[in-house]
Amino acid sequence: MAGFGGRNRWWIIALVIVLVGTARELSKRFGWDKEGGMNALREWSDRLGVWAIPAYVGVHTLTLALCLPYAVFFEAAASLIFGFFPAVVCVFSAKVMAASLSFGIGSGGRKLGRLCMILNHFLYSSLG
């Protein structure tokens, strides 16, 4: 196992590019614009019932810890889905847990941290 050097790195980069491109095309094809995304989040919240807030906090924690560009949309959608005060509590909890997770990734898992940086680079470069 050579780590992220040589050919392995290029395979990972190619896989990330293909996944990002596929996700983008699927979102265009199935109409995942802003309004469609908000409707999907509302339906998701209604289906999960009481578990919607813990699920939201978990997903938002991951998007923040991995520095995904879509994390800001989760924060904006929280108040529309849950109301103002519950949204503040959800976003604050997710940010505290994401900071802890990011610290764990950065201090303990160098290879995982490096992979997250590679993913982050390609996700941000695909938006611009």
C-alpha positions in Angstrom: 0.0 0.0 0.0 1.7 3.2 -1.2 -0.6 5.6 0.6 -1.6 8.6 -1.5 1.5 8.7 -3.6 1.9 7.8 -7.3 -0.9 6.2 -9.2 -3.2 5.7 -6.2 -3.5 9.5 -5.8 -4.6 9.9 -9.4 -7.2 7.2 -9.1 -8.7 8.9 -6.1 -8.7 12.2 -7.8 -10.4 10.7 -10.9 -13.0 9.0 -8.7 -13.8 12.3 -6.8 -14.2 14.2 -10.1 -16.5 11.5 -11.5 -18.6 11.5 -8.3 -18.9 15.3 -8.2 -19.8 15.4 -11.9 -22.4 12.7 -11.5 -24.0 14.4 -8.5 -24.2 17.7 -10.4 -25.8 16.1 -13.4 -28.3 14.2 -11.4 -29.3 17.4 -9.5 -29.8 19.2 -12.8 -31.8 16.3 -14.3 -34.1 15.8 -11.3 -34.8 19.5 -10.7 -32.9 20.0 -7.4 -33.0 23.7 -7.5 -33.4 25.8 -4.3 -37.1 25.4 -4.0 -37.0 21.7 -4.8 -34.3 21.2 -2.2 -36.3 23.1 0.4 -39.4 21.0 -0.3 -37.4 17.8 -0.1 -36.0 18.9 3.3 -39.5 19.7 4.6 -40.8 16.3 3.5 -37.8 14.6 5.1 -38.4 16.5 8.3 -42.1 15.5 8.3 -41.3 11.8 7.7 -38.7 11.6 10.4 -40.9 13.3 13.0 -39.1 13.6 16.3 -35.8 12.2 14.8 -35.6 15.0 12.3 -33.6 17.3 14.6 -30.9 14.6 15.6 -30.6 13.6 12.0 -30.2 17.2 10.9 -27.5 17.8 13.6 -25.7 14.6 12.5 -25.7 15.5 8.8 -24.8 19.1 9.4 -22.0 18.1 11.7 -20.5 16.0 8.9 -20.9 18.8 6.3 -19.1 21.2 8.6 -16.4 18.8 9.7 -15.6 17.9 6.1 -15.8 21.6 5.0 -18.3 20.9 2.3 -19.5 24.0 0.5 -23.2 23.1 1.0 -23.0 23.5 4.8 -24.2 27.1 4.5 -27.4 25.9 2.9 -28.1 23.6 5.9 -27.8 26.6 8.2 -30.1 28.7 6.1 -32.7 25.9 5.8 -32.7 25.1 9.5 -34.8 28.1 10.5 -37.3 27.5 7.7 -37.7 23.8 8.7 -37.6 23.9 12.5 -38.3 27.5 13.5 -35.9 30.1 14.8 -35.0 28.9 18.3 -34.7 25.2 17.6 -32.6 26.1 14.5 -30.2 28.1 16.7 -29.8 25.2 19.0 -29.3 22.7 16.2 -26.7 24.8 14.4 -24.8 25.6 17.5 -24.8 21.9 18.5 -23.6 20.9 15.1 -20.8 23.5 15.1 -19.5 22.3 18.5 -19.6 18.7 17.4 -18.0 19.5 14.0 -15.2 21.4 15.7 -14.5 18.3 17.9 -14.7 16.0 14.9 -12.4 18.2 12.8 -9.9 18.3 15.7 -10.0 14.5 15.9 -9.5 14.2 12.1 -6.6 16.7 12.1 -4.7 15.4 15.1 -5.3 11.7 14.9 -5.9 10.7 11.3 -3.4 12.2 9.0 -4.4 10.1 6.0 -8.1 10.7 6.6 -7.4 14.5 7.1 -5.5 14.5 3.8 -8.3 12.7 2.0 -10.8 15.3 3.3 -8.5 18.1 2.1 -8.4 16.5 -1.4 -12.2 16.1 -1.4 -12.7 19.7 -0.2 -10.4 21.0 -2.9 -12.3 19.3 -5.7 -15.7 20.2 -4.3 -14.8 23.9 -4.1 -13.1 23.9 -7.5 -16.1 22.3 -9.1 -18.3 25.2 -7.9 -16.2 28.0 -9.3 
